[in-house]
Amino acid sequence: MKQLTNPTNLEHLSTDKGEPIFKEENIGSLTHEVSTANPNNVALLPTKSKHSSTFNMTTTNISKPYSSASRKNSIQGTNPHVPQRRSARLNSFITYKTLEDIPTTEPHTKSRILPAGRERRIIHPISRKSSIACKPTDSIGFEGISGAVNNPVSYANPTTSRFNQSSYSCPLEDRVNCQLMAIFLALGDAYYHLRRFQPQLCLEALANLPSEQQATPWVISKIARAQYEMLSYKDSKSTFKVLRKIAPSWMEELEIYSTVLWHLNDDVMLAFHAHQLVDNNFLSPEAWCAVGNSFSLQKAHKDAIKCFRRATQLEPQLAHSYSLLGHEYLEMEEFDEAGTAFRQALQVDQRHYISWVGLGRIQEKLGKTGGAIKCYLHAEKLNPTNGVLLNQIAQVSISTYTRCF
């Protein structure tokens, strides 16, 4: 075959005998066959074959405007004398139907390959809903948390609470949060009254709680403590018994239980209670207070003092143990040690009126009725409803009046 001076001109191609390979009448049919075999308008580039004297038509994709290889192939198609680059030949067989199929990374670069069956998903941020008070759907104003603050008792009771009314289209989560807030407000209100030595108001607040909350150890212990402050020792004893059955490992307020048994002179029950606490929790101050009250009831004041000292060492912030220690010193007529113990109790808790009563008894035994009345009046300011304290003030006042006349 003769050498080609211009391979793109098909009319000049001829064999060794001088006969043209492509005649004019065959060029039209050849063009028609190429167009039907290449419906995507792919450019045809002539390339030399290694084992044949004919030319092979190599297809390259020109429909991809974003590929640099296709741009290079189109340039080489216009100028066949420029040699084709290897990267263009490698990329010439890659075709994309749509723009979404075009990869975001460069070809022939390493990228993360997901396991089979997993798709790449885009995670979008999710907007959180703010926990605001729910809005009413009618003309009645929804009180929400502000209503629970103003009237915590009515909102704490689920049977009478307005949270259960069907006229509100509040989300369930918001209603539950409002009910929990109302319950916590009722518990805080009860604890506030108990700290202010208002046991009757404390019991009223706790009585309006749901039945599930009234059966908790914390509520039962506060009910027993309020009954103790009301001087209802028998009721307090029965309530503490219920607490011991429901929660045997509960230790809070059990030093009051031993004091209640001491006031009732129930030495058997007090000894049994002390043994239980020592066996279950040997290093608890409540256990040593119970043991000390048991010794005190048996008139073993020295042993009781040892037990109360041990309780103060285990828990220095327990004011009741200091007051019990002071009363034992007072029974032994050791007034200096008793005064020190009562003052330590007041350092721990300034509202511990029992310590003021103990200081008043010390002044009364020393013959200082004026100082005793001052101490009793301090205690009366803290707990104005205590009958025993009021009776003690009356007795000291009468003795002082009789001395003056």
ROTOR-766653 format. One record per residue (C-alpha): chain; x, y, z; residue number from 1. Coordinates in Angstrom, 3 decimals, padded with zeros to 6 digits. Each point is the difference from the previous one (the first is absolute). Layout:
<zamars>
  unit        c1        c2        c3  pos
     A         X         Y         Z  NUM
...
</zamars>
This chain:
<zamars>
  unit        c1        c2        c3  pos
     A   000.000   000.000   000.000    1
     A   001.234   003.471  -000.790    2
     A   000.971   002.418   002.724    3
     A  -002.687   002.382   001.092    4
     A   000.663   003.668  -000.392    5
     A  -003.397   000.994   001.322    6
     A  -001.831  -002.874   001.745    7
     A  -003.151   002.045   000.455    8
     A  -000.571   000.173  -003.782    9
     A  -001.605  -003.354  -000.761   10
     A  -000.073   000.572  -003.754   11
     A   003.819  -000.288  -000.360   12
     A   000.285  -003.406   001.701   13
     A   001.093  -002.701  -002.498   14
     A   001.528  -003.435  -000.108   15
     A   003.334  -001.059  -001.484   16
     A  -001.600  -000.509  -003.428   17
     A  -001.201   003.577  -000.019   18
     A  -003.702  -000.743   000.570   19
     A  -001.739   002.300   002.478   20
     A  -001.284  -001.620   003.144   21
     A  -002.896   002.400   000.509   22
     A  -001.825   001.142  -003.046   23
     A  -002.201   003.027  -000.139   24
     A  -003.176  -002.051  -000.194   25
     A   001.031  -001.995   003.145   26
     A   000.869   002.959   002.210   27
     A  -003.663   000.928   000.540   28
     A  -000.939  -003.548   001.055   29
     A   002.992  -000.187   002.327   30
     A  -000.972   003.271   001.630   31
     A  -003.530  -001.308   000.487   32
     A   001.283  -003.187   001.655   33
     A   002.254   001.963   002.351   34
     A  -002.827   002.337   001.019   35
     A  -002.329  -002.906   000.764   36
     A   002.674  -001.803   002.012   37
     A   000.799   003.195   001.954   38
     A  -003.314   001.663   000.913   39
     A   001.555   002.101   002.818   40
     A   002.040   002.161  -002.375   41
     A   003.319  -001.443   001.115   42
     A   003.028   001.160  -001.966   43
     A   001.827  -002.623  -002.023   44
     A   003.756   000.157   000.061   45
     A   002.163  -002.028  -002.410   46
     A   002.649  -002.095   001.727   47
     A   002.473  -002.465  -001.393   48
     A  -000.420  -003.680   000.699   49
     A   002.993  -002.140   000.816   50
     A  -000.982  -003.071  -002.073   51
     A  -002.145   001.398  -002.756   52
     A   000.477   002.298  -002.939   53
     A  -003.366   001.611   000.519   54
     A  -000.969   002.771   002.350   55
     A  -002.013  -000.476   003.203   56
     A  -002.427   002.648   001.120   57
     A   000.429   000.798   003.733   58
     A  -002.883   001.664   001.782   59
     A   000.373   002.748   002.589   60
     A  -002.721   001.674   001.985   61
     A  -000.451   003.691  -000.676   62
     A  -003.316   000.314   001.827   63
     A   001.726   000.561   003.337   64
     A   000.796   003.737   000.173   65
     A   001.718  -000.268   003.381   66
     A   002.608  -002.629  -000.912   67
     A   003.460   001.204  -000.941   68
     A   000.701  -003.271  -001.847   69
     A  -002.906   000.499  -002.381   70
     A   001.184   003.567  -000.686   71
     A   003.462  -001.343  -000.844   72
     A  -001.470  -002.701  -002.255   73
     A  -002.061   002.591  -001.868   74
     A   003.138   002.066  -000.576   75
     A   001.886  -003.041  -001.257   76
     A  -002.902  -000.853  -002.252   77
     A   000.401   003.339  -001.810   78
     A   003.764  -000.419  -000.225   79
     A   000.870  -003.668  -000.588   80
     A   003.744   000.670  -000.127   81
     A   000.068   000.699   003.768   82
     A   000.678  -003.298   001.839   83
     A  -002.745  -001.158   002.362   84
     A   000.866   000.103   003.707   85
     A  -000.232  -003.129   002.112   86
     A  -002.343   001.624   002.569   87
     A  -002.376   000.968  -002.804   88
     A  -000.091  -003.561  -001.285   89
     A  -000.727  -001.332   003.496   90
     A  -002.791   002.502   000.624   91
     A  -001.484  -000.336  -003.450   92
     A  -001.923  -003.150   000.980   93
     A  -001.750   001.675   002.973   94
     A  -003.466   001.255  -000.857   95
     A  -002.598   001.685   002.223   96
     A  -003.658   000.153  -000.786   97
     A  -000.889   002.907   002.325   98
     A   001.822   002.705   001.933   99
     A  -000.743  -001.775   003.292  100
     A   002.175  -002.938  -001.132  101
     A   003.080   002.216  -000.230  102
     A   002.288  -000.805   002.978  103
     A   001.036   002.809   002.324  104
     A   003.585  -001.303   000.205  105
     A   002.567  -000.167  -002.724  106
     A   000.165  -003.269  -001.994  107
     A   002.590  -002.597   000.914  108
     A   000.223   001.355   003.588  109
     A  -000.588  -001.998   003.171  110
     A  -003.362   000.548   001.643  111
     A  -001.907  -001.638   002.800  112
     A  -001.848  -003.097  -001.183  113
     A  -003.179  -000.753   001.943  114
     A  -000.844  -003.628   000.774  115
     A  -002.493  -001.801  -002.178  116
     A  -003.616   000.829   000.760  117
     A   000.764   003.350   001.641  118
     A  -000.785   003.353  -001.537  119
     A   001.556   003.358   000.723  120
     A  -002.512   002.089   001.896  121
     A   000.109   003.689   000.824  122
     A  -000.886   000.835   003.614  123
     A  -001.886   003.247   000.423  124
     A  -000.252   001.813   003.368  125
     A  -003.250  -000.520   001.873  126
     A  -001.592   002.980   001.700  127
     A  -000.918  -000.553   003.647  128
     A  -003.328   000.997   001.443  129
     A   000.270   002.361   002.937  130
     A  -001.620  -001.231   003.215  131
     A  -002.306   002.960   000.508  132
     A  -003.295   000.025   001.786  133
     A  -002.826  -001.336  -002.119  134
     A  -002.618   002.398  -001.326  135
     A  -003.763  -000.270   000.456  136
     A  -002.448  -000.563  -002.775  137
     A  -002.880   001.849   001.577  138
     A  -000.561   003.264   001.819  139
     A   000.931  -001.474   003.383  140
     A   003.569   000.988   000.820  141
     A   002.402  -002.850   000.550  142
     A   001.817   000.648   003.227  143
     A   002.890  -002.418  -000.595  144
     A   002.885   000.284   002.396  145
     A  -001.121   003.376   001.338  146
     A  -003.317  -001.532   001.059  147
     A   001.822  -002.849   001.691  148
     A   002.101   002.504   001.915  149
     A  -003.042   001.925   001.172  150
     A  -001.970  -003.101   000.933  151
     A   002.325  -003.000   000.282  152
     A  -002.458  -002.126   001.952  153
     A  -002.707  -000.059  -002.670  154
     A   002.498  -000.639  -002.767  155
     A   001.754  -002.779   001.885  156
     A  -003.134  -002.132   000.192  157
     A  -000.539  -001.723  -003.378  158
     A  -003.675  -000.601   000.725  159
     A  -000.818   003.698   000.466  160
     A   002.733   001.503  -002.133  161
     A  -000.905   002.084  -003.023  162
     A   002.762  -001.697  -001.963  163
     A  -002.347  -002.929  -000.664  164
     A  -002.684   002.084  -001.671  165
     A  -000.560  -000.889  -003.621  166
     A  -000.497   003.652  -001.041  167
     A   003.733   000.457  -000.424  168
     A   001.870  -001.252  -003.023  169
     A   003.377  -000.074   001.749  170
     A   002.588  -002.593  -000.964  171
     A   000.170  -002.938   002.348  172
     A   003.609   000.754   000.887  173
     A  -000.841   003.561   001.077  174
     A  -002.907  -001.158   002.135  175
     A   002.144  -002.605   001.721  176
     A   002.691   002.590   000.665  177
     A  -002.554   002.364   001.497  178
     A  -001.353  -002.742   002.249  179
     A   003.514  -000.877   001.168  180
     A   000.689   003.647   000.735  181
     A  -003.214   000.214   002.014  182
     A   000.962  -003.105   002.006  183
     A   003.458   001.382   000.754  184
     A  -001.523   003.307   001.031  185
     A  -002.348  -001.776   002.395  186
     A   002.894  -001.967   001.497  187
     A   002.035   003.172   000.412  188
     A  -002.952   001.748   001.600  189
     A  -000.392  -002.860   002.498  190
     A   003.697   000.053   000.831  191
     A  -000.097   003.769   000.465  192
     A  -002.861  -000.264   002.509  193
     A   001.810  -002.789   001.821  194
     A   003.158   002.090   000.322  195
     A  -002.111   002.884   001.279  196
     A  -001.499  -002.331   002.616  197
     A  -003.461   000.164  -001.537  198
     A  -000.828  -003.711   000.083  199
     A  -003.700   000.369  -000.737  200
     A   000.621   001.862  -003.267  201
     A   002.660  -002.540  -000.873  202
     A  -002.444  -002.873   000.426  203
     A  -002.607   001.782  -002.102  204
     A   002.466   000.507  -002.832  205
     A   001.122  -003.636   000.108  206
     A  -003.591  -001.266   000.149  207
     A  -000.787   001.599  -003.382  208
     A   002.748  -001.914  -001.777  209
     A  -000.849  -002.971  -002.226  210
     A  -000.227  -003.355   001.728  211
     A   003.174  -001.194  -001.737  212
     A   001.945   002.910   001.475  213
     A  -001.491  -000.440   003.457  214
     A   001.381  -003.549   000.090  215
     A   003.609   001.107  -000.516  216
     A   002.421  -000.255   002.959  217
     A   000.832   003.713  -000.080  218
     A  -003.644   001.060   000.357  219
     A  -000.690  -002.575   002.726  220
     A   003.032   001.148   001.991  221
     A  -001.127   003.630  -000.223  222
     A  -003.508  -000.941   001.120  223
     A   001.453  -001.769   003.044  224
     A   002.231   003.002   000.739  225
     A  -002.989   002.371  -000.208  226
     A  -001.972  -002.220   002.396  227
     A   002.965   000.082   002.365  228
     A   000.019   003.802  -000.084  229
     A  -003.723  -000.052   000.791  230
     A   000.819  -002.159   003.075  231
     A  -002.085  -002.862  -001.452  232
     A   002.512  -002.626   001.028  233
     A  -002.249  -003.008  -000.532  234
     A  -000.944   001.048  -003.501  235
     A   003.628   000.692  -000.769  236
     A   000.981  -003.434   001.289  237
     A  -002.537  -001.745  -002.252  238
     A   001.161   002.036  -002.996  239
     A   003.620  -000.910   000.663  240
     A  -001.002  -003.657   000.174  241
     A  -001.491   000.285  -003.475  242
     A   003.210   001.639  -001.190  243
     A   002.104  -002.842   001.395  244
     A  -002.157  -002.553  -001.800  245
     A   000.028   001.787  -003.348  246
     A   003.666   001.045   000.002  247
     A   002.100  -001.915   002.570  248
     A   003.196   001.652  -001.227  249
     A  -001.323   003.560   000.335  250
     A   001.990   001.922   002.622  251
     A  -001.202   003.592  -000.232  252
     A  -002.023   001.256   003.008  253
     A   000.550  -003.264   001.922  254
     A   001.691   001.911   002.836  255
     A  -003.428   001.569   000.535  256
     A  -001.527  -003.475   000.162  257
     A   002.269  -000.962   002.882  258
     A  -000.903   003.266   001.756  259
     A  -003.705  -000.772  -000.439  260
     A   000.513  -003.427   001.599  261
     A   001.909   001.683   002.824  262
     A  -002.922   002.351   000.696  263
     A  -002.395  -002.970  -000.021  264
     A   002.285  -001.930   002.395  265
     A  -000.099  -002.979  -002.351  266
     A   003.342  -001.481   001.019  267
     A  -000.553  -003.372  -001.711  268
     A  -000.856   001.510  -003.363  269
     A   002.798   002.524   000.370  270
     A   002.595  -002.704   000.714  271
     A  -001.240  -002.061  -002.957  272
     A   000.149   003.059  -002.268  273
     A   003.555   000.764   001.126  274
     A   001.136  -003.577  -000.680  275
     A  -001.511   000.112  -003.487  276
     A   001.729   003.233  -000.916  277
     A   003.368  -001.158   001.346  278
     A  -000.235  -003.287  -001.903  279
     A  -001.012   001.657  -003.275  280
     A   002.153   003.139   000.103  281
     A   002.565   000.030   002.759  282
     A   001.602   003.312  -001.022  283
     A  -003.191   002.038  -000.242  284
     A  -000.586   002.797   002.553  285
     A  -003.689  -000.974   000.228  286
     A   000.977  -003.423   001.320  287
     A   002.176   001.464   002.756  288
     A  -002.721   002.495   000.931  289
     A  -002.402  -002.926   000.420  290
     A   002.523  -001.871   002.171  291
     A   000.576   003.152   002.089  292
     A  -003.742   000.508   000.523  293
     A  -000.282  -003.611   001.094  294
     A   002.747   000.504   002.595  295
     A  -001.567   003.291   001.082  296
     A  -003.339  -001.689   000.574  297
     A   001.779  -002.492   002.239  298
     A   001.663   002.861   001.928  299
     A   003.461  -000.946  -001.308  300
     A   000.970   003.576  -000.747  301
     A   003.745  -000.586  -000.407  302
     A  -000.537  -002.655  -002.631  303
     A  -002.565   002.210  -001.683  304
     A   002.511   002.858  -000.127  305
     A   002.536  -002.274  -001.691  306
     A  -002.560  -001.005  -002.611  307
     A  -001.042   003.589  -000.698  308
     A   003.626   001.069  -000.309  309
     A   000.521  -002.764  -002.503  310
     A  -003.000   001.245  -001.967  311
     A   001.428   003.540  -000.126  312
     A   003.305  -001.395  -001.247  313
     A  -001.680  -001.953  -002.791  314
     A  -002.149   002.943  -001.112  315
     A   001.103   003.430   001.277  316
     A  -002.917   001.688  -001.786  317
     A  -002.741  -001.841   001.915  318
     A  -001.333   002.547   002.471  319
     A  -002.323  -002.456   001.752  320
     A   002.926  -002.104   001.245  321
     A   001.577   003.070   001.653  322
     A  -003.279   000.856   001.732  323
     A  -000.348  -003.576   001.303  324
     A   003.570   000.185   001.295  325
     A  -000.764   003.292   001.740  326
     A  -003.077  -001.419   001.719  327
     A   002.033  -002.942   001.315  328
     A   002.583   002.402   001.447  329
     A  -002.873   001.968   001.481  330
     A  -001.345  -003.111   001.727  331
     A   003.448  -000.542   001.498  332
     A   000.087   003.709   001.013  333
     A   003.086   000.700  -002.100  334
     A  -001.206   003.403  -001.128  335
     A   003.126   001.166  -001.775  336
     A   000.160  -003.032  -002.260  337
     A  -003.749   000.188  -000.528  338
     A   000.216   003.655  -001.035  339
     A   002.835  -000.791  -002.396  340
     A  -002.026  -002.768  -001.617  341
     A  -003.085   002.206  -000.397  342
     A   002.054   002.800  -001.559  343
     A   001.590  -002.451  -002.443  344
     A  -003.490  -001.061  -001.037  345
     A  -000.926   003.637  -000.639  346
     A   003.130   000.436  -002.107  347
     A  -001.144  -002.848  -002.180  348
     A  -003.654   001.102  -000.139  349
     A  -001.007   003.436   001.248  350
     A  -003.668  -000.980  -000.069  351
     A   000.469  -002.960   002.320  352
     A  -002.346   001.177   002.739  353
     A   000.718  -003.031   002.236  354
     A   003.474   001.401   000.657  355
     A  -001.505   003.302   001.155  356
     A  -002.256  -001.946   002.324  357
     A   003.047  -001.826   001.389  358
     A   001.848   003.275   000.580  359
     A  -003.081   001.332   001.796  360
     A  -000.101  -003.045   002.268  361
     A   003.666   000.553   000.869  362
     A  -000.733   003.617   000.960  363
     A  -003.049  -001.083   001.956  364
     A   001.979  -002.554   002.020  365
     A   002.650   002.571   000.709  366
     A  -002.684   002.313   001.381  367
     A   000.180   002.494  -002.856  368
     A  -003.659   000.310  -000.866  369
     A   000.537   003.085  -002.118  370
     A   002.484  -001.822  -002.232  371
     A  -002.274  -003.029  -000.091  372
     A  -002.945   002.090  -001.201  373
     A   002.156   001.545  -002.738  374
     A   001.035  -003.429  -001.256  375
     A  -003.563  -001.262   000.114  376
     A  -001.222   003.020  -001.939  377
     A   002.630  -000.659  -002.687  378
     A  -001.326  -003.532  -000.298  379
     A  -003.594   001.282  -000.046  380
     A   000.788   002.242  -002.975  381
     A   001.234  -003.016  -001.926  382
     A  -002.818  -002.343   001.010  383
     A  -003.025   001.932   001.242  384
     A  -002.335  -003.031  -000.052  385
     A   001.875  -002.292   002.356  386
     A  -002.143  -000.610   003.079  387
     A   002.810  -001.244   002.233  388
     A   002.054   003.111  -000.705  389
     A  -002.910   002.312   000.733  390
     A  -000.671  -001.861   003.236  391
     A   003.661   000.392   001.007  392
     A  -000.128   003.750  -000.652  393
     A  -003.140   000.288   002.098  394
     A   001.543  -001.883   002.931  395
     A   003.162   002.138   000.024  396
     A  -002.059   003.180  -000.241  397
     A  -002.203  -001.067   002.925  398
     A   003.033  -000.859   002.145  399
     A   001.586   003.340  -000.789  400
     A  -003.220   001.860   000.844  401
     A  -000.375  -001.780   003.327  402
     A   003.587   000.829   000.935  403
     A  -000.589   003.660  -000.645  404
     A  -002.982   000.063   002.383  405
</zamars>
